[in-house]
Amino acid sequence: MRRAVGREPRRLARWWRRRSLRTRLTVIAATAIAVSVFVAFQVASELLDWELQDAAEDQLRADSRVLASTAERSGVAQVPLPPYPGSGHLVRVILPDGSTRTPAGQPALPPVSGPAAQVARGTSTDLMESTDSDDDGYLIIHTLRAGDGAVQVARGTDDSPINRFGLGMLLIGLLCVAGGALVGRAVARTGLAPIDRLTAAAVRVAHTRDLDADIPDEGGGEIRRLIQSINEMLAALRDSRRAQRLLAEDAAHELKTPLTSLRLNVELLIRLDRRGTLDSALLAESRTRLLDDLGAQVAELSTLAAELTDLARGDVSDESTEVLDLADVVVAAATRARSRVPDIEIALDVTPVEVSGRPAALQRAVLNLIDNAGKWSPADQPVQVRLRAEGASAVLEVDDAGPGIDAVDVPRVFDRFYRADSARALPGSGLGLSIVQRVVDAHGGRVAVARSARGGALLRVILPATAPPARVTRPTAGEDTVVR
């Protein structure tokens, strides 16, 4: 039984959640009006009852005074009591011995109460009391001291005026509830019209995939803010689609050259092999050079595919953000750079600085900076990597002793696939620095390009630090590594 009782509220809640917003507003409006009418009826009924009772009591006091003055002149035993006319108030005289006199033909009154008897004995002079009557309503009896006894005047009251008033209020309430439901429905329809148009526009965008169709700004307050938010979302989706299209176009363009070269070399090998002239047509030196070219092209394609994957993912990553020591990230990136290019020489000068970020993403960004500097540094000049704390920021600098970056190329050095004319002959996809900027932006930092003191390029990354750095002594990461 308890389960059945417990299921009813949940069932009602599910029913209510399945109703439309118009239906909810209509029900709420009708319920609010019904409650208001009920409360108004209760208050008005009480006020009307008090008013009728006060008027009846005032009338009884006036009638009692008239009868009491007559009884004082003629005595309570001889006061004339005309026969009861069949309607109107009821009277009774209480004699000193406790007996009573009533007009002929008058309905019987309730027995004299104890307090009324005390008025007759002179203990008090005035008493107003009420008792239930046989009919609907009640009987009000006023007892007043007169001579050596007392007189009583009674008046019956009924609930018919209040009942008639309640019936009228019920009819008015029903009309108000019906009218309120209609008004609530109309208000809901009018108020939700902008949302209906907004829904239709959103459905149209979903069906047509036309992100260029902004939703007209109408209404005010919450509706306007909702429309503006959706338009901002559509603008963000347009930018995302445009970025995806550009990425696909740029990727197709960049993949075309290495794929064409790779295809031509493979087709050449296949034709020579089918003719049986592979060994005679290609000398050992030429064959070695061709195979080296094939390996370099495959490596270039692998690097380009990896960088395209990193760039396409953008800020989306399963890696969680944590507080980490950026010096550890820099040392790990330098170690990876040495394993990838054994000839590269890296000089580290790093100070422990804690930042909040994603370790793998930050390591990839530092690795790209070191790889980029390694392409330009002469064989006898190391890539210098410095990390220090400046105020509430961690500053990472990577510089080389190469020719530097021309002023005309500086504004576009972080663009995707952009490669300066002087870098066309070097390996690379033009995505490394773009990935660096994307990672740095995602961590709330900034990256800039300058000229180093050795004449080469100086790339500076500034990230917000989480706490003032503690200067500690760390083991060296290699002969060309200095960590403070």
Buried (B, 14 or more C-beta within 10 A) or exposed (E): EEEEEEEEEEEEEEEEEEEEEBBBBBBEBBBEBBEBBEEBBEEBBEEBBEEBBEEBBEBBBEBBBEBBEBBBEEBBBEBEBEEBEEEEBBBBBBBBEEEBBBBEEBEEBBEBBEEBBBBBBEEBEEBBBBEEBEEEBBBBBBBBBBBBBBBBBBBBBEBEEBEEBBEEBEEEBEEBBEEBBEBBBEBBEEBBEBBEBBEEBBEEBEEEEEBEEBBEEEBEEEBEEBBEEBBEEBEEEEEEEEBEEEBEEBBEEBBEEBBEBBEEBEEBBEEBEEEEEBEEBBEEEEBEEBEEEBEBBEEBBEBBEBBBEBBEEBEEBEEEBEEBBBBBBBBBBBBBBBEEBEEBBBBBBBBBBBBBBBBBBBBBBBBBBBBBBBBBBEEEBBBBBBBBBEEEBBBBBBBBBBEBBEEEBBEEBBBBBBBBEBBEEEEBBBBBBBBBBBBBBBBEBEBEBEBBEBEBBBBBBBBEBBEEBEEEEBEEBBEBBBBB
